[in-house]
Amino acid sequence: MEEQWETDAKEANQEALRQIRRHVPVNVRGLSEAALSRNPSPNGMNLPKTMAKKFKRTNVLMLLRVNPSAIERMHPSSLENIRVTGLTLTERRALHAHLQPLGIAWSRNKTLDATIERRWSWYSRLRSNFQESLAVYNRHLTQYGPPNDHPYATRENPSAGCPLIGKQCPVRADKAMDYSGDYGWTEEAEYEEYGGGHDVVGNRNDPKAKAMQQPDLNDPNAKAMQQLELSKERRANERAGILKKHYKGVLYVAKANGSCEQMDEAVDRMERALTSWIKSSITKTEFTNDDTDMQVACFTNALNGLKLVVLHLAARSGMKTHGKRSAGDDGPDRRSALECGLAEEVFEYAATIFAYIKDRMDVLQVKDSRVSKTMEFLEDLLDQLHGRNVTSLGRLGVDRPERSRKPKTVLEIQEDIKNGLIQQEGSSSLDDSWVVV
């Protein structure tokens, strides 16, 4: 059965690998995020900033330019600390095609050595998540049609096709990062090597690698990006150390670390969305009906994205999130204090988002049942999650951990915009991915 699944998926997986490699320079790990989008590709095009950001922040994708023989020798902790959140189905396909031979070898030898078993566990999680994503995608296509013939429901005709909004639809979620183009980089299995040794993601000890990773001193954005990446890497390593003291087993630590990353990203996206909305409300003096509809659509997309995150956090806390729920259905909360503290940050900033949306809907004099019902659902679920956070921290006998950040309030964002400290980036339509792994 497993062999048949591999055979059925093989052709599409290999095509996904070729597609993504056409967007990834061989020396990707030696380039900053800014350099990736600024430097012309071999055919003279510039990589979109969103794609450059994806490669550097979801850095598991850089393994596509790492020789499998080097990956095979990587320490398990290096693999476990690679960021894997927010992968599209196409990206999962490509990674599976690249890593599958290693998975076979690790599976065969996992009983011989504890480090091989950890590598196998890491690969197995990636493979399992890919299988689940592919199954959901295929079921969706069976119900609503293939990507090239995938109609969507409308208010006028709600039964016309796919009813899912934004990236809730697996087809749209996969196209959030479009790899159908060609930026001229080789699609072949070409890898960068340093000084006789194979390239390894995260290897900062190689002198040549260090030299290549130095930011352009004349580019403050590149320097800032590199500092941000280093800060995130340090934070991930610190958290891994904390989580290892709470959990028994590598798998639990990896899942908890992934959940922490998702909470970080959720607060980041909420703050970016809020900034974009406030910027629009300040700079746009008149709103047409189309503008109002767009604003409501933005709120809907943001709330639906947040809903996926909150459901994930609720499930992590032991709450039953599927089917009819009654007293006693919830399981024990086994989360660490670190996770409870970050969940509190999501709870608090979500309240800021909800308050802004309600006020803005009043100003625009518009009502939307989907927005109001989704907010009501999220407020109830987050209140319950808050209660479990407080209870779990009390059970662990610790205070709430220090906040990881201080997101800006509505008033602070308004002041920054008025003082010219914030430049509008991107669209208020919240194209940013809210995918939860």
C-alpha positions, 0 to 999 in steps of 0.5 A: 500500500505504501509502495503504491502511494509512493508510485502514484505521487512520484511523478508529481513530486519530481515535477514539484522539485524541478519547479522549485529548484528553478526558483532557488539559486544553488548558493541560496544559504549564502545569500541574505533575504534582501540579496535573494530578491534584489539580485537578478536571476540568470534570466534577468528576473527578480525573485519576489520578496515573498518568495525570498522571505519564504526560503530564508524563514522556512529554511527547510526549503534550502535543503533542496540545494544541499547534497543528500549525502551531507544531509545524511550526516547532519546531526539530528538536532540540526534537522530538528531545529530547521523551520518547517512551518507553513509549507505548501503542498508543492513544497512538501512534494519537492521535499519528499522527492529530495529526502525519500532516499534518505528516509529509506536508508534511515528506516532500514538502519534506525535500530542500529543507532539512536541518532539515526532513529532521531533522523528517521523520526524527523523525516517521518513527521515530514512525510506524515504531514505531507501524506495528510496534506495530499489526502485533504487536497485530493478529497477537495479536488474530487468534490469541487474539481481540479485546479484548472476547473475549480469554481467558487461559490458566491453570495448570489450562487452559494452552491456553485462550487468550492465554498472555502474562503482564501487559503482555507481552500487547498487549491488556493493555499498551494498557490499562495507560493506560485512556482509555475514560473522559471527564474533560470536557476538549474532544475537539476540536482546541483549543490554548493560545496565548500572546501571539499565538504558538502553544504549543510544548512545552518553550518556557520563554522565554514569560513567561506560560508561565513564570508558569503553570509556577511551582509552588504554593509551598504544595505541596511535592510540586508543587515537588519534581515540577517540580525532578525534571522540570527535572533530567531535562530537563537530564540529557537535554540533557547526554546528547544533547551527549555522544552527538552526539560519539560517533554520526554522525547524528541517528537514532543519537543519538535511538535512543541517548538513548531507550535511556538513558531506558529504562535510567533507567526500568528502575532506577527501577522495580526500586527501586520494586518492591523497596521495595514488596516489602520494605514488604509483608514488614515490615508483613504479619506473616502470609502466606496461600497467596493472599498467597504466590501474589500475591508470586510473581505480582509477581516473575514480572511484574517479571522479565518486564518486566525481560526486555524491557529486557535483551533490548533492551540486548543487541540494542543491544550487538550480541548476537543475541537471536532464533533459535538463537545460536552463536559468531560470531553477535554483531555489533560493539558500537557503543554509547557509553561513556555507554550502557555505563555505564548498562547496568552500573547495570542489571546491578548493580541486577538482581543486587540484585533477583535476590538478594532474590527468591531469599531471599524465595522461601526464606523463603516456602518456595515454588518456581516454575519460571517465576521460577527459569528467567527469573532464570537466563536473565536472569543469563546474558544480563546476565553476557554484557552486562556482558562486552561493556560492559567490552570496549567501554569498554576499546576506547574507551579510557575508564573507566566513567562516573560512576554516574548515581545510587545506588539504595538497598540492601535494608538501606537501604530496610528502615531507611527503612521502619522509620524511617517515611521511606517511605510505601507508594504504589500496589500491589506488583503492579507495575502500572507499565509495563515497555513498551520502545519 
